[in-house]
Amino acid sequence: MKFVAEIDIMPLPTLLDPQGKAVGGTMKSMDLPEIVGVRIGKHVTLEVDAADKAIAEAKVVEACEKLLVNQIMEGFTFRVEESK
């Protein structure tokens, strides 16, 4: 079976996000002071060939922990769905 994984990788909440801070600061000068707390991360989409959803999810976690995410500075969430 083929699955599609959507992965969001974000800086850990306890760490400073300089890019998010810069964008958030610019919002005020663009007359958008209501927008605050900007955090910027990465979004990764990938396909997984696996026998079932549980195996696909395990492979996504393995890929994140081994390659995609710097676990010292980033966290991740994901969802896996069967490809259409």
C-alpha positions in Angstrom: 0.0 0.0 0.0 1.1 3.6 -0.6 0.7 6.2 2.1 1.3 10.0 2.1 2.8 11.6 5.2 2.5 15.3 6.0 5.2 16.3 8.5 5.4 19.6 10.4 8.8 20.5 11.9 8.9 23.4 14.3 11.5 24.9 16.7 11.0 23.8 20.2 8.7 26.2 22.2 11.5 26.9 24.7 13.9 28.1 22.0 14.1 31.5 20.4 12.9 31.5 16.8 14.8 34.4 15.2 13.1 34.1 11.8 9.7 34.1 13.5 10.6 37.0 15.7 11.8 39.0 12.6 8.5 38.3 10.7 6.4 39.1 13.8 8.2 42.4 14.2 7.6 43.3 10.6 3.9 42.6 11.0 3.6 45.7 13.3 5.3 47.9 10.7 3.0 46.5 8.0 0.0 47.7 10.1 -0.8 44.2 11.3 -0.2 44.5 15.0 -2.9 41.8 15.8 -0.5 39.1 14.5 1.8 38.0 17.3 3.8 34.9 18.3 5.0 34.0 14.9 6.9 30.7 14.7 8.4 29.5 11.4 9.2 25.9 10.6 9.3 23.4 7.8 6.6 21.2 6.1 7.7 17.9 4.5 5.5 15.7 2.4 6.6 12.2 1.5 5.2 8.9 0.2 5.7 5.6 2.1 5.3 2.1 0.7 4.2 -0.1 3.6 1.9 -3.1 4.4 -0.3 -1.0 6.7 -0.8 2.4 8.3 1.0 1.5 11.6 4.2 0.5 9.7 4.0 3.6 7.5 3.8 5.7 10.7 6.7 3.9 12.3 8.8 4.6 9.1 7.9 8.3 9.3 9.0 8.5 12.9 12.2 6.8 12.0 12.9 9.1 9.1 12.2 12.2 11.3 14.4 10.9 14.2 17.3 9.9 11.9 17.3 12.6 9.3 14.6 15.2 9.0 14.5 16.7 12.5 17.3 18.1 14.7 15.8 16.8 18.0 17.9 19.2 20.0 16.2 22.2 18.5 13.1 21.0 16.8 10.0 18.9 17.4 7.6 17.3 14.9 4.0 16.2 14.3 2.7 14.3 11.4 -0.3 12.6 9.8 -0.3 9.6 7.5 -3.1 8.8 5.1 -3.6 6.2 2.4 -2.7 7.6 -1.0 -5.5 8.0 -3.4 
